[in-house]
Amino acid sequence: MNRIDLASFQTRQDGGMTKEEAHAKVEEMGKELDELEDLLFYADRHSLLVVLQGRDTSGKDGTIRTILKFVNGQSCRVASFKVPTEEELAHDYLWRVHAQTPRKGSMTIFNRSHYEDVLIVRVHNLAPEEVWSKRYEDINGFEKLLAANDTIILKFMLCISKEEQEERLLAREQEVEKSWKLSVGDWKEREYWGAYTVAYQDVLDKCSKDHAPWHVVPADRKWYRDYVILKTIVEALRTHRKGWLDHLQAVGDERKAELGEYRKALEIGTDPAATQ
């Protein structure tokens, strides 16, 4: 897995596509995601965890809206992680996270995640270095456990430029429907831009594994961001498609056999319930 240097990462990529081309591809991939997520649900053999991390205005909410357009509400939910409650603080920091992980057959999107405990906690000195520095190993072990229990883990770091973030923050002041998002804290966090870059770099370097890879997504162009994320999700699920179909076929064959036995019993006048 090639190392990505966040300090030099190009956030305004377009993949050689126009906005219209990207939208068309998203719609096309969305149809496949709809099918694959249904297979995930009915096969009931794997779960999918999508982790979204990124600076303020990088597009976590927009990404979630795009994904939810193409998945079934009965098998997908969103979990957000804000300031820990008193109850959560009384447990280890992964306690509240583990409780939100997806069960087999379902998909969960984390809007921020357990990585806040090595990001904001580190940048704002909410815990000493000797505490948060040990958490990378904890997190790797936690994700290895999830993967060993058939959770497909996809982690996305939405990478936005400081200039684009400023434009989006200023735009919120002008748009009535987005003014509720205004926060002095968003502007204050910009003062820690460099510290967050270093913290995110350590996350990528220390916690990107084959079973739980990090994908750094150029997020200045929203339409390209959505394309990259949907493409990654679809490609990851596609590798399981045949296995899910084979499993469902086997289940179907077994149930057809049971139905055949039931009908045969009816034909010869045997009480089917007596054979159970």
N, C-alpha and C positions, 0 to 999 in steps of 0.2 A: 504494500500500500504506500503510494508516494506521499511524502510529506507536503503539506500545503502551508506556505508562509502567509499568514493573514495580513502582515504589514504591507505586502506587495500584491495581494489578491485583487484581481480586477472585478469590481462589483457591478459594472455596467455591461456585462456581456449580453449577447443576443443570439449566440449560436448560429449566426448567419441567416436568421429568420426575420420576417417582418412580424409585426404585432398580429396581423390577420392570420398569417400562417400558423403562429403559435396557438392562437385561439382555436383554430380548426383542429390542430393536433391534440389539444387538450380535450376537446369534445370527443374525438375519436378514441383516445385513450380512456376517457371517462366511461365509455360504453364497455370497454374491456374490464375496467376496474369493477364496474357493476356486476359483471358475470363472475369475476374472480372472487369478489367479496361474498357473493352468494355461495360459491363453492366452499369457501372458508367456513361459512356458517353451517351449511348442511353436512359437510364432511366431519366437522367437529373434532378435528385432529390437531389443529394448530391455532394459535392466536397471533394477532398482529399488534405490535406496539410502535406507534409513530411518535417520536420525540421532537418537539419544535423548540429551539432556542434561538435567541437573537436579541439585538439591542432594541430599545424602544423604537417603534414605527417600522421595524424591519418587515412586518407583514405576517405575523403569526396568525392573527385573527382572519385576515384575508385568505391565507392558505387553508385554514380550517373550513371557511365557507366554501371554497372551491372543492375540497375533498368531499364535504358533506352533500354536495350536489349529486354525487355519483354513487353513494353507498346507502345501504338500507338502515334506517333508523333503529330497527329492532336489534341490530347486531353491532352498532357503532356508538361510542359515546366520547365525550371530551372531559378531561380532568385538568383543572387548573391548580397551580400551586402558588399561593401567596404567602404572606407572613404566617408562620406557624402559630397555631392556637396554643393555649396553655396545656391542653391535653396532649397535643402533638409534641410539645417541648418536653413533656414528661417521659417520652420514649426516645429510642435512638432515631436519628434523623431520617432513616430509610423506612421507618415503620409506616408513616402516612403514605409513602409512595407505593410500597408493596401492596397495600390494601386497594390501590387503584389500578393495578395491572390487569390486563384483560384475561378473562377466562377462555378456555378453548372454544373455538367457533366464533369468537368476537374480536373486535378491533377497538383499541383505545388510542386517542390522540392526547398526548401530554402538551398542554400549553404552558411552557416552562416546565421544570422537572427537578429531579434530584441533583442536577448539575448546579442549581442555584447555591448549593452548599459548598461549591468550590469556585463560585463566581462572585456573586454579591457578598457572600460571607467573607471571602478573601479580600475583595477590593475595599470593603468598608470595615475591615478588621472586627467583624462580629464574633470571631473566634480566633484564638492564637494560631500561629502557623503550625505549631506542633500538633494541633488538632486537625485543621483542614487538610494539611499535607498528607495525612494518612488516609484520607477519604477516597483518593483515586483508586487505591487497592480495594477498598470496600465496594466501590461502585463497579469495578471490573468483576469482582466476585458475585455481586448481586445480579449483574446482567448475564454472567455465565450461567448462573442458576436458572434464570428465566429461559435462556436459550436451550439449556439441557432439558427443559420441560416444554419444548416445542413452541416457544414464543419467537416469532420472527420480529427482530428489532431493527428499526430504521431510524437513525438520528440525523436531524437536519439542523445545521447552523445557518441561519439566514443572515448573509453578510451584506450589510449596507454601508455606503460611504458616509462620512461625517457631513459632507455637503448635501447629499440627498436627504439625510435625516433632518437637517435644518429646514430644508424646503418643505418637508412633510409636517414638521412641527408648526411652521409659520402658516401653512395652509389650513391647519385645524382652527386657527384663530379667525379665519375668514369664512369657514363653512359652518353654518348653524347646526347642521346635522352631525358634525364631528366635534363641536365645541365642548361637549361633555367630556371628551378625552383630554382636555387641557389639564396640564399638571406642571407646577413649578419644578417638581421632582425630576421630570423628564429633562428639563434644561440643566438642572444641577448635575445629573448623571453624566452629561457631556463633558464635564470637567474631569471625569475619570476615564476618558476615552482610551488613553494609552494603557492604563492599568487593566482595563477590561480586555484590551487586545492581548496583553501578556497572559491574562488568566484564561482566555479562550484558547490561546495557542497551547498552553499546558494541557487543557482538556483534550484537544485534538491529538496531541502527541502521546498522551498517557492513556487515553480511554477509547481509542479507535481500534477495535479488534475485528477479526473476520466474522465472528458471530454477532457483533454489534457495531457496525461501521458508522463513522461520522461522514456525512456528505455536506460539504460546504457549498452553499447555493448563492449565486450572484443575485442579489435582491433589489438592486436599484430599479430594474424593470420588472414590474409586478407580473406582467404576462409571461416573461421568461422564467421567473421564479416558479410560477405555477406549473409551467411545462416541465421543468427539471424535476420537480418533486413528484408530480403524477407519473412521469416516465420511470423514475426510480422505484416507486411503489409497485407499479404494474410489472416491471421486469422482475422484481423480487418475488411477487406472488405467482408469476407465470411459471416459474420453475417447479412449483408444487401442483400445477393444474392437473397433470396426468395422474399423479398419485391420488389426488382428491377424487378424480373421476373414477379411477380403478376401485377405490374404496366404496364409493357410492354404488358402482355397478355390482360389487360383491354383496353389499347390503340389499340391493334390489333383488338380486338372484335368490338370496336367502328368504326374503319375504314372499317372493313369488312361489318358492317351494312350499312355504308354510300355507299359503293360500291354496295351492294345489292339493295339499293333504286335507285341508278343510273341506274343499269341494268334493274330493273323493269320498270322504267319510259321509257326506250328505247323500251322495249317490247310492251308497250301499246301506243306507239307513242307520248308520252308527251315529250316536250322539257325539258331536265333535268335542263337547265339554268333557266327556268321559275319558278322552284320550290325553287330556292336558295333565 
